Amino acid sequence: MAESLNGKIAIVTGGSRGIGVAIARALVAEGVQVAVTGRSAAHLSAARPRIEAAGPGSVETLQADVRDYTEVERAIGATVARFGGLDILVNNAGVGIFAEVAEMTPEQWAEIIDTNLTGVFNACHAAIPHLRRRQGGSIINISSLAGKNAFTGAAAYCASKAGLNAFSEALMQEVRYDNIRVSYIMPGSVATGFSSGDEAKGADWKIAPEEVAEVVLNLLHHNRRSLPSRVELRPSKPRK
């Protein structure tokens, strides 16, 4: 039997734009009570009515930088206080700064690793006690095919996603007997403004953010007897 999501409580990091807002909208459409985090108050304010319009679930927006453990812990605590618990954590917050190693600054390296990898640790560490109190739940980490297919000019980004993949595999084994299911999704090229700043660029062949959100829903609905722990998602017909 597919699990109903109606009434569940979720937090989506980096939920104000791109893949994150698509995931938040998909969850709210299923009746989930959703909190989304982001660094920009303006982006959160703009995203809120878009997410609410997907109804019938409720929405809370929380300004937080996943690199800062205190801010993450505060956001998760606020979610629990607002909605009464936590069932689902979607780690979506991420940054991409693309430069060759010789040209990349230490500050750029730190921003990528601290956001894409340490930020996931921060959210998981703060969320797991709340998931355990609910006798289980789901953690879904949004990774990238860059975590297994390295390319030039992306050493930091590829390293952060490779680390996220390994982190997810280990965490999955640590919490599976707490009935906490850990999965990670590795999309290829997605039509967002993430790398180019232009959401329309390549939209004719790239993965749509809503298609990543659909995979998130499929994982959450999946029969709890088995666990799809890793999903690789590619454009069907990428440019040659």
NORCOR-V779736 format. One record per backbone hydrogen bond with DSSP energy under -1.0 kcal/mol. NH is the residue of the N-H (numbers start at 1). CO is the residue of the C=O. E is the energy in kcal/mol with one decimal. If there is no record, write none. Layout:
NH,CO,E
NH,CO,E
//
This chain:
3,221,-1.6
7,31,-2.4
8,5,-2.4
10,33,-2.8
11,88,-1.9
12,35,-2.7
13,90,-2.4
15,37,-2.3
20,17,-1.0
21,17,-1.1
22,18,-1.6
23,19,-2.4
24,20,-2.5
25,21,-2.4
26,22,-2.1
27,23,-2.3
28,24,-2.5
29,25,-2.1
30,27,-1.0
31,28,-1.8
32,27,-2.2
33,8,-3.2
34,58,-2.9
35,10,-2.3
36,60,-2.6
37,12,-2.2
38,62,-1.3
44,40,-2.1
45,41,-2.4
46,42,-2.1
47,43,-2.0
48,44,-2.0
51,47,-2.3
52,48,-2.9
53,49,-1.9
54,51,-1.4
55,52,-1.7
57,28,-2.3
60,34,-2.2
62,36,-2.7
64,38,-2.2
68,65,-2.1
72,68,-2.1
73,69,-3.0
74,70,-2.1
75,71,-2.2
76,72,-2.5
77,73,-2.3
78,74,-2.3
79,75,-2.0
80,76,-2.3
81,77,-2.4
82,78,-2.3
83,79,-2.7
84,80,-2.4
87,9,-2.7
88,9,-2.0
89,138,-2.5
90,11,-2.7
91,140,-2.3
92,90,-1.1
103,100,-1.3
104,100,-1.6
109,105,-2.3
110,106,-2.4
111,107,-2.1
112,108,-2.0
113,109,-2.5
114,110,-2.9
115,111,-1.7
116,112,-2.8
117,113,-1.8
118,113,-2.2
121,117,-1.9
122,118,-2.9
123,119,-2.1
124,120,-2.7
125,121,-3.2
126,122,-2.0
127,123,-2.0
128,124,-2.7
131,127,-2.1
132,128,-2.7
133,129,-1.5
135,132,-1.8
136,131,-2.4
137,179,-2.0
138,87,-2.4
139,181,-3.2
140,89,-2.8
141,183,-2.5
142,91,-2.8
143,185,-3.0
145,187,-2.4
147,144,-2.0
148,145,-1.8
149,145,-2.3
154,151,-1.2
158,154,-3.2
159,155,-2.3
160,156,-2.4
161,157,-2.0
162,158,-2.6
163,159,-2.5
164,160,-1.8
165,161,-2.2
166,162,-2.1
167,163,-2.7
168,164,-2.6
169,165,-2.1
170,166,-2.3
171,167,-2.9
172,168,-2.5
173,169,-1.3
174,170,-1.7
175,171,-2.0
178,175,-1.5
179,176,-1.4
180,175,-1.7
181,137,-2.7
183,139,-2.4
184,229,-1.8
185,141,-2.5
186,231,-3.4
188,233,-1.9
191,207,-3.2
192,190,-2.0
203,200,-1.9
205,202,-1.9
206,202,-2.9
207,189,-2.6
211,208,-1.6
212,208,-1.1
213,209,-2.1
214,210,-1.7
215,211,-1.3
216,212,-1.9
217,213,-2.3
218,214,-2.4
219,215,-2.4
220,216,-2.2
221,217,-2.4
222,218,-1.1
226,223,-1.8
229,227,-1.3
231,184,-2.2
233,186,-2.2
//
